[in-house]
């Protein structure tokens, strides 16, 4: 770390610390926002590949969906909608189960 401090204190490279081109990208801006039309790529089998080796031939055990989650994020409005949709689906499933159990008890 001391070598980096020396570099930044050097007059020739002092502009690097102030220049926005060399700043690190903020965490929330790193991922590309996608809308609900492309939501299926996170869980569809067509987009899922299982890797056994990386680009240098070393053995690995991960899938392409992990990479998708690493680089892409649902837009805020769509993620709110998807969260409410999933809650509604679970409520409907519970109601159906209760209705089935009541129907079975009657017969």
Number of C-alpha atoms within 10 A of each C-alpha: 5 7 8 9 9 11 13 15 13 11 9 9 12 12 13 13 12 10 9 10 9 10 10 8 10 8 7 8 8 13 15 12 13 15 13 13 9 9 15 11 14 19 10 10 10 9 13 15 12 11 13 12 12 11 7 6 8 8 11 11 9 14 14 14 17 12 11 15 13 12 11 14 19 20 13 12 10 17 16 11 12 15 11 12 12 11 12 12 12 12 12 12 12 12 12 12 12 12 12 12 11 11 10 9 8 7 5
